Amino acid sequence: MTDEPLTHRIILHAYVTEKSMDEMERLNKLEFVVDRRATRAEIRRAVEATYQCKVAKINTKIVRVGKIATVRFAKEFSAEDIGGRAGVF
């Protein structure tokens, strides 16, 4: 069994706001709406497997639209490039 079906159930879609776009440019971060039951470790594995990158840190919060994961990428990976693959642009 591959992890691909699991990653699609954890990461629902990119969460784009004016603040998240600013953080993408300045702080190398992206935000994703994720499954409410997903842990930080599961989110890390899903993001790294889906976008072939290295995650430095994850913060999560519960809001009206669901659970939002703010993902900071390692310095060698660009959030803008990953955002392009995630459908942010």
Sequence and secondary structure as in RCSB ss.txt:
>XXXX:A:sequence
MTDEPLTHRIILHAYVTEKSMDEMERLNKLEFVVDRRATRAEIRRAVEATYQCKVAKINTKIVRVGKIATVRFAK
EFSAEDIGGRAGVF
>XXXX:A:secstr
  SHHHHHHHEEEE   HHHHHHHHHH EEEEEE TT  HHHHHHHHHHHHT  EEEEEEEEETTEEEEEEEE T
TS HHHHHHHHT  
